[in-house]
Amino acid sequence: MISTNEGRGGVAPRVLPNRRALRRSLDAWKRAAIGLLVLAVLCNVAQALVHNCLRGQLEQELQLAEESRDNALQELAAVSLATAQEKQARAAQAAEYEAVGAWEYIGECRLTAYCCEP
């Protein structure tokens, strides 16, 4: 709607805004803002769900890794104990041979087809 400012002493036309168009525009902006808010909330909820899912998987992997580590430490302790016992048995056997007097323990060697290798 166009009118003039003649009553106030002016001659330039002025544009009167249509109130319905302004209200529609304002309502559209409000709907867009609400839509963006809902979208942001949905994205945050989805991100939190993914984070919790990944956290659960990482906790399970960590638990499996800790169990594997504990098992490896137990096996290492068992092998270490067996090695120590074997070493003591060899030392006792060497002492017995030396006690006989005719034998002298010179260590371990590997027999091959050609000779004895230390």
C-alpha positions in Angstrom: 0.0 0.0 0.0 1.5 3.3 -1.1 0.5 6.7 0.3 2.0 10.1 0.4 3.2 12.3 3.1 1.2 15.2 1.9 -0.6 15.7 5.2 2.7 16.3 6.9 4.1 18.6 4.3 6.0 16.0 2.3 5.4 14.7 -1.2 7.5 11.5 -1.3 5.5 8.3 -1.4 5.9 6.0 1.6 5.3 2.3 1.7 3.1 1.0 4.4 4.1 -2.5 5.3 1.4 -5.1 5.2 0.9 -6.3 8.7 -0.1 -9.8 7.6 3.0 -10.2 5.5 5.1 -9.1 8.5 3.4 -11.5 10.8 3.8 -14.3 8.3 7.5 -13.5 8.0 7.9 -13.3 11.7 6.1 -16.6 12.2 8.3 -18.2 9.6 11.4 -17.0 11.4 10.1 -18.3 14.7 9.3 -21.7 13.1 12.8 -21.8 11.6 14.4 -20.9 15.0 12.4 -23.6 16.7 13.3 -26.1 14.0 17.0 -25.3 14.4 16.6 -25.7 18.2 15.0 -29.1 17.7 17.7 -30.1 15.2 20.4 -29.0 17.7 18.8 -31.0 20.5 18.5 -34.1 18.3 22.1 -33.8 17.2 23.3 -33.5 20.8 21.2 -36.5 21.9 22.5 -38.6 18.9 26.1 -37.5 19.8 25.6 -38.5 23.4 24.2 -41.9 22.4 27.2 -42.6 20.1 29.6 -41.4 22.8 28.0 -43.8 25.3 28.1 -46.7 22.8 31.8 -46.1 22.0 32.6 -45.7 25.7 31.0 -49.0 26.4 33.0 -50.7 23.6 36.2 -49.1 24.8 35.6 -50.2 28.4 35.0 -53.8 27.1 38.3 -53.6 25.1 40.1 -52.3 28.1 38.7 -55.1 30.3 39.8 -57.7 27.8 43.3 -56.1 27.5 43.6 -56.1 31.3 42.6 -59.8 31.5 45.1 -60.6 28.8 47.8 -58.8 30.7 47.0 -60.6 33.9 47.1 -63.9 32.1 50.4 -63.1 30.5 51.8 -62.1 33.9 50.6 -65.4 35.5 52.2 -67.3 32.6 55.4 -65.3 33.0 55.5 -66.1 36.7 55.0 -69.8 36.0 57.7 -69.9 33.3 60.1 -68.0 35.6 59.5 -70.4 38.4 59.9 -73.4 36.1 63.2 -71.9 34.8 64.5 -71.3 38.4 63.5 -74.8 39.4 65.2 -76.3 36.3 68.4 -74.2 37.0 68.4 -75.5 40.6 68.0 -79.1 39.4 70.9 -78.7 37.0 73.0 -77.2 39.7 72.1 -80.1 42.0 72.9 -82.6 39.3 76.3 -81.0 38.6 77.0 -81.0 42.3 76.2 -84.7 42.4 78.5 -85.5 39.5 81.3 -83.5 41.1 80.7 -85.3 44.4 81.4 -88.6 42.7 84.8 -87.1 41.9 85.3 -88.6 38.5 83.1 -86.1 36.8 83.5 -82.4 36.4 80.6 -80.3 35.2 81.7 -78.1 32.3 78.3 -76.7 31.4 75.8 -77.5 28.7 76.6 -78.3 25.1 74.7 -79.3 22.0 75.7 -82.5 20.3 75.7 -82.4 16.5 76.8 -84.9 13.9 80.3 -83.3 13.8 81.2 -82.3 17.3 80.1 -80.9 20.7 79.2 -77.2 20.5 79.0 -75.1 23.7 
